[in-house]
Amino acid sequence: MKTFSACIGGEFRELKSTFEVTKPYNGDIIAQCSLAGKSELEEAIKLAQDCQEEMAKLPSHRKAEILSGIANGLKDERDYLANLLAQEAGKPLKY
C-alpha cells in the first residue's frame, strides 16, 4: 500500500489526518492519502497565488519546460496510476 503526501508550496508533506482508498468490491485498502484541513488549504492557496505572480513573469519557453517535466512525471507513473484508479473504481484496466 502506498501513502500519498500532500503537496503544499511545492513540498510534499505527511499530514496528521489521512483517509484510506479502498477497492469497492472487497474493501481492501489500496492507498492512504493525506487529508488537508482548513489551515493547510489556506496555506496552499496563498502559496499558489504567490507562485502565480512569479510564474507570470517567466518566459513562455520556461513555462513549457516546467509543464513538460510534469507531463513526463505523469507518463513515468502511467501504469501505476492507471492500475490504482481502476482498482479504486472497481473496473477492469483496459488500454
C-alpha positions as CSV (number, residue, x, y, z in Angstrom):
1,M,0.0,0.0,0.0
2,K,1.3,3.4,-1.0
3,T,0.9,6.5,1.1
4,F,0.4,9.8,-0.8
5,S,1.5,13.0,0.8
6,A,0.0,16.5,0.3
7,C,1.9,18.9,-1.9
8,I,1.8,22.4,-0.5
9,G,4.0,25.0,-1.9
10,G,6.0,22.5,-3.9
11,E,6.9,20.4,-0.9
12,F,5.4,17.0,-0.1
13,R,4.2,16.8,3.5
14,E,2.8,14.0,5.6
15,L,-0.3,15.4,7.3
16,K,-1.8,14.3,10.6
17,S,-5.1,13.5,9.0
18,T,-5.4,10.8,6.4
19,F,-8.0,8.8,4.5
20,E,-7.9,5.3,3.0
21,V,-8.6,4.5,-0.6
22,T,-10.4,1.1,-0.9
23,K,-11.5,-1.3,-3.6
24,P,-15.3,-1.1,-3.7
25,Y,-15.9,-4.8,-4.3
26,N,-14.0,-6.1,-1.3
27,G,-13.0,-3.2,0.9
28,D,-9.2,-3.9,0.6
29,I,-7.2,-0.8,1.3
30,I,-5.1,0.1,-1.7
31,A,-3.7,3.5,-0.7
32,Q,-3.6,6.1,2.1
33,C,-3.8,9.8,1.4
34,S,-3.0,12.9,3.4
35,L,-6.2,14.9,4.2
36,A,-5.7,18.6,4.3
37,G,-7.6,20.7,6.9
38,K,-8.6,24.3,6.7
39,S,-5.2,25.7,7.7
40,E,-3.3,23.5,5.1
41,L,-5.8,24.5,2.4
42,E,-5.4,28.2,3.2
43,E,-1.6,27.9,3.2
44,A,-1.7,26.0,-0.2
45,I,-3.9,28.7,-1.7
46,K,-1.7,31.5,-0.5
47,L,1.5,29.8,-1.8
48,A,-0.2,29.1,-5.1
49,Q,-1.2,32.7,-5.5
50,D,2.3,33.8,-4.7
51,C,3.8,31.4,-7.2
52,Q,1.4,32.5,-9.9
53,E,2.8,36.0,-9.7
54,E,6.3,34.6,-10.2
55,M,5.2,32.2,-13.0
56,A,3.6,35.1,-14.9
57,K,7.0,36.7,-15.2
58,L,8.6,33.6,-16.7
59,P,9.2,33.5,-20.5
60,S,6.9,31.1,-22.3
61,H,9.7,28.6,-23.1
62,R,10.5,28.2,-19.4
63,K,6.8,27.6,-18.6
64,A,6.7,25.0,-21.3
65,E,9.8,23.3,-19.8
66,I,8.0,23.1,-16.4
67,L,4.8,21.7,-17.8
68,S,6.8,19.2,-19.9
69,G,8.5,18.0,-16.7
70,I,5.2,17.5,-15.0
71,A,3.8,15.6,-18.1
72,N,6.9,13.4,-18.2
73,G,6.5,12.6,-14.5
74,L,2.9,11.5,-15.1
75,K,3.9,9.4,-18.1
76,D,6.6,7.7,-16.0
77,E,3.9,6.7,-13.5
78,R,1.2,5.9,-16.1
79,D,0.9,2.2,-15.4
80,Y,0.8,2.6,-11.7
81,L,-1.7,5.4,-11.7
82,A,-4.0,3.6,-14.2
83,N,-3.9,0.4,-12.1
84,L,-4.6,2.4,-8.9
85,L,-7.6,4.3,-10.4
86,A,-9.0,1.1,-11.9
87,Q,-8.9,-0.6,-8.6
88,E,-10.5,2.4,-6.8
89,A,-13.3,2.5,-9.4
90,G,-13.7,-1.3,-9.3
91,K,-13.3,-1.5,-13.1
92,P,-11.0,-3.7,-15.2
93,L,-8.0,-2.0,-16.7
94,K,-8.1,-1.7,-20.5
95,Y,-5.5,0.0,-22.7
